[in-house]
Amino acid sequence: MSTVIPVVLLKTCLFAPGHLNQRILFSIACPRGIACTAEELKQKTVEAFDRYIRVTDAGMDAEIRRGGPFLWLDTLPEPRRQRIHDSTRRGQLEIHQEKAGEEGKPIEVPDGLIHHWVGIAFVPGVSLERPLSLLQDYDNHWRTYNPEVRRSNVLEHSDNTFKIYLQFYRDSPRRVSFNTEFEVHYSRIDAKHVISRAVSTRIAELQHPEQPDSPEFPVDLGHGYLRRLNSYWRLEKKDVGVYMQVETIVLSRDVPAILAWFVNPLIRRVARQSVINVLNATRRGLLNSRAGVKP
C-alpha cells in the first residue's frame, strides 16, 4: 500500500512548541544530560523498527486488498463513528495513537521509541485533485509548511514516485534542524480514493541548527530526536469534500529510565500535536488556494 504524504511531519514530531512547563522538563532532560548527547543509532534498533514497519505495511496492504473501511474512523462502531464523522465535517480534527503488534504482542524496540499516530481532517468544497496537487508540490512545501520547513525541492520525479529533499527547523523547546530525503509513492485506488507512502532515505541533523548551510552530523550519529520516518496519507472524496488521513511512524532514541516517567507523556503530547499541525497547515493551504490567497 501507499499513501500521500507531506513528509513535513518529521519536522515537528518531537519538538513542537509547548507550554512553559514542557520547556522546563526538556531543559532538565536535555541540555547537558544524557538525553541530548550525540549517540550512534544501533543496528538492533533499526532492525526492530524495520520489523514494525513490515507488520504495519502488511496490515495496510491487506486492508486495501479487501476493500474494507478506507479511513480509520470507518472501523469504529456506531454511534461513535457517526459522532466523529459529524465533528470532522464541522472542522474538528480526530487524532488517534496506534501501536502495531505481532501475534498479539507488542514489538519491542531496544534503545529506541516509536511514535505512531493517525489524524483525520475534512476539507469541504474541494476536489480530490486539490489536496493531491498540494501534497505533491514539494518545491513549495517551504511555503505551505513554513516555518518548520525551511527548504524543499524535488530531486527526482518519475510517474507516481517522487524523491524529495526537505530541511526541517524548530526553535522550541530546543533548536534543531535536519536535512532529509524521502521517497514518496502515490497510488490511485479509484476515482474517489488515493493513498501514498513516504519513506525516509536520509536524515542528517545539522550541527548548528540556526544556520541553514551548517555542517551535518554523520547520518545516524546525531542527538537521536529523529532517526527514521514513514508516513502515509489516505484521501477520500466524500460528503461534498475530501477526508484527509495522515499516519506517521517515527523512530527516536530512547529516554533514560530515570526520566521516562515524565518525559514519555510529554513526547506523546508533542507527537500528537505534530499531527495536528500538519493537518491544519494542509487544510489551510487548501482553503487559501480555493479563496485565491497565496500561502
C-alpha positions in Angstrom: 0.0 0.0 0.0 1.0 3.6 -0.3 -0.2 7.0 1.0 0.0 10.7 0.1 2.4 12.3 2.5 3.9 15.7 3.1 6.9 14.3 4.9 6.8 17.6 6.7 5.5 15.6 9.6 9.0 14.7 10.5 9.8 18.2 11.3 7.6 18.6 14.3 7.2 15.1 15.7 9.4 15.5 18.7 9.9 19.3 19.0 6.6 21.0 18.5 6.2 24.1 20.7 4.9 23.5 24.2 3.9 25.3 27.3 6.4 26.6 29.8 6.3 23.6 32.0 7.1 21.4 29.0 10.1 23.5 28.2 11.3 23.2 31.8 11.1 19.4 31.5 13.1 19.4 28.3 15.7 21.7 29.8 16.0 19.3 32.7 16.3 16.3 30.5 18.3 17.7 27.6 20.8 20.5 27.9 23.9 18.6 29.3 22.3 15.4 30.3 22.3 12.0 28.8 19.2 12.6 26.7 20.9 15.1 24.5 24.4 13.7 23.9 25.2 12.6 20.4 24.7 8.8 20.1 25.1 6.4 17.2 22.0 4.5 16.0 22.3 0.8 16.8 21.7 -1.9 14.3 19.3 -3.8 16.7 17.2 -0.6 16.9 17.0 -0.3 13.1 16.0 -4.0 12.7 13.2 -3.6 15.3 11.9 -0.5 13.6 12.0 -2.2 10.2 10.1 -5.1 11.6 7.5 -2.7 13.0 7.1 -1.2 9.5 6.8 -4.6 7.8 4.0 -5.6 10.2 2.2 -2.2 9.7 2.6 -2.1 5.9 1.3 -5.7 5.6 -1.8 -4.8 7.6 -2.4 -1.7 5.4 -1.9 -3.7 2.2 -4.4 -6.3 3.4 -7.0 -3.5 4.2 -6.7 -2.1 0.7 -6.9 -5.5 -1.0 -10.1 -6.5 1.0 -11.8 -3.2 0.0 -12.8 -2.7 3.6 -13.1 0.6 5.5 -10.8 3.2 4.0 -10.4 5.6 6.9 -9.6 4.7 10.5 -12.8 6.2 11.7 -14.9 3.9 9.5 -13.6 0.9 11.5 -15.4 2.3 14.6 -18.7 1.0 15.9 -21.8 3.2 15.8 -22.7 5.6 17.3 -19.1 6.7 17.8 -18.3 6.6 14.1 -21.2 8.9 13.2 -20.2 11.3 16.0 -16.7 11.6 14.6 -17.9 12.0 11.1 -20.1 14.8 12.2 -17.4 16.5 14.2 -14.8 16.3 11.4 -17.4 17.8 8.9 -17.7 20.7 11.4 -14.0 21.3 11.2 -12.6 19.4 14.1 -9.7 17.0 13.9 -9.6 13.4 15.0 -6.3 12.2 16.4 -5.6 8.7 17.5 -2.5 6.8 18.7 -1.7 3.5 17.2 0.5 0.6 18.3 1.3 -2.2 15.9 1.8 -5.7 17.3 2.6 -9.2 16.1 0.6 -12.2 17.2 -1.0 -10.2 19.9 2.3 -9.0 21.3 3.9 -5.5 21.1 7.1 -5.1 19.0 9.9 -4.1 21.3 12.4 -1.6 20.0 15.7 -1.7 22.1 17.3 1.7 22.6 14.5 3.4 20.6 11.0 4.8 20.8 8.3 4.5 18.1 5.7 7.3 17.8 2.7 6.1 15.8 -0.2 8.5 15.2 -3.2 8.8 12.9 -5.0 12.1 12.2 -8.1 12.9 10.1 -9.5 16.2 8.8 -12.2 17.1 6.4 -12.0 19.9 3.8 -15.3 20.9 2.3 -15.8 22.1 -1.3 -12.6 20.7 -2.8 -11.9 18.0 -5.4 -9.7 15.0 -4.8 -7.1 16.6 -7.1 -6.7 19.6 -4.9 -5.0 18.0 -1.9 -3.2 15.7 -4.2 -1.7 18.6 -6.0 -0.8 20.4 -2.8 0.9 17.4 -1.3 2.9 16.8 -4.5 4.0 20.4 -4.8 7.3 19.7 -2.9 9.1 22.7 -4.4 6.7 24.9 -2.4 6.4 22.9 0.9 8.7 25.6 2.4 5.8 28.0 1.8 2.9 25.7 2.9 4.6 24.4 6.0 6.8 27.4 6.9 8.5 27.9 9.3 9.0 24.3 10.2 10.1 23.5 6.6 13.0 25.8 5.7 13.9 24.4 2.3 12.2 22.0 0.0 12.6 20.7 -3.6 12.0 17.7 -5.8 15.2 15.7 -6.5 13.6 13.2 -9.0 10.1 12.6 -10.3 9.0 9.6 -12.3 5.3 8.7 -12.8 3.8 8.4 -9.3 7.1 8.4 -7.4 8.9 11.4 -6.0 12.4 11.7 -4.4 12.4 14.9 -2.4 14.6 17.0 -0.1 13.3 18.9 2.9 15.1 20.8 5.6 13.2 21.0 8.8 13.8 23.5 11.6 12.4 24.0 15.1 13.5 26.6 17.7 11.3 25.4 20.6 11.5 23.8 23.0 15.0 23.0 21.6 16.6 24.4 18.5 17.1 21.6 15.9 17.3 21.2 12.2 17.6 18.3 9.8 18.4 17.7 6.2 16.2 14.9 5.0 15.4 12.9 1.9 12.3 10.8 1.2 11.0 8.5 -1.5 7.2 9.0 -1.8 4.9 6.8 -3.9 1.3 7.5 -4.8 -1.4 5.1 -5.8 -4.9 5.9 -7.1 -7.3 3.2 -5.9 -10.3 4.5 -7.9 -11.9 7.8 -8.7 -12.6 8.6 -5.1 -9.6 7.2 -3.2 -5.8 8.0 -3.3 -3.1 6.6 -1.0 0.6 7.4 -0.6 3.6 6.2 1.3 6.7 8.2 2.2 9.9 6.6 3.5 12.9 8.5 4.8 16.0 7.5 2.9 18.3 10.0 4.7 18.1 12.1 7.9 21.1 14.1 9.0 21.0 16.5 11.9 22.7 19.9 11.4 25.5 20.7 13.9 24.4 24.4 14.0 20.6 24.3 13.5 20.2 28.1 13.2 22.4 28.0 10.1 20.7 26.5 7.0 24.1 25.7 5.5 25.6 24.2 8.6 27.7 21.1 8.5 25.9 17.9 9.4 26.5 15.3 12.0 27.2 12.0 10.3 24.0 10.2 9.4 22.7 8.1 12.4 25.1 10.0 14.7 23.0 13.0 15.9 21.2 13.5 19.2 18.6 11.0 18.1 15.5 13.1 18.1 14.7 11.9 14.6 16.0 8.6 13.3 13.5 7.3 10.8 10.1 8.3 9.5 7.4 6.5 7.5 4.3 8.5 6.7 1.1 7.6 4.9 -1.8 9.6 3.6 -5.3 8.5 2.5 -7.6 10.9 0.6 -11.3 10.1 0.2 -13.7 12.2 -1.9 -17.0 12.1 0.1 -19.7 14.3 1.7 -19.0 17.2 -0.8 -15.4 17.4 0.2 -12.3 15.4 0.9 -11.3 13.5 4.0 -7.6 13.5 4.7 -6.0 10.9 6.9 -2.3 11.1 7.7 -0.5 8.3 9.6 3.1 8.7 10.8 5.6 6.3 12.3 8.7 8.0 13.8 11.7 6.4 15.4 13.6 8.4 18.0 16.2 7.5 20.6 15.1 6.0 23.9 14.6 8.0 27.1 16.7 7.1 30.2 14.6 5.2 32.7 15.1 7.8 35.4 13.4 10.4 33.1 10.8 8.2 31.4 8.0 8.8 33.9 7.6 12.4 32.9 9.4 12.6 29.5 7.3 9.9 27.8 3.9 11.5 28.4 5.4 14.8 27.1 6.7 13.1 24.0 3.3 11.7 23.4 1.7 15.1 23.7 4.2 16.7 21.4 3.9 13.9 18.8 0.1 14.2 18.8 0.4 18.0 18.3 2.7 17.5 15.3 -0.1 15.6 13.5 -2.5 18.4 14.3 0.0 21.0 13.0 0.4 19.2 9.7 -3.3 18.6 9.1 -4.1 22.3 9.9 -1.3 23.5 7.6 -2.6 21.3 4.8 -6.2 22.3 5.3 -5.2 26.0 5.5 -3.3 25.6 2.2 -6.3 24.1 0.5 -8.7 26.7 1.8 -6.4 29.5 0.9 -5.9 28.2 -2.6 -9.7 27.9 -3.0 -10.1 31.5 -2.0 -7.2 32.6 -4.2 -5.0 33.5 -1.3 -1.2 32.9 -1.6 0.2 30.8 1.2 
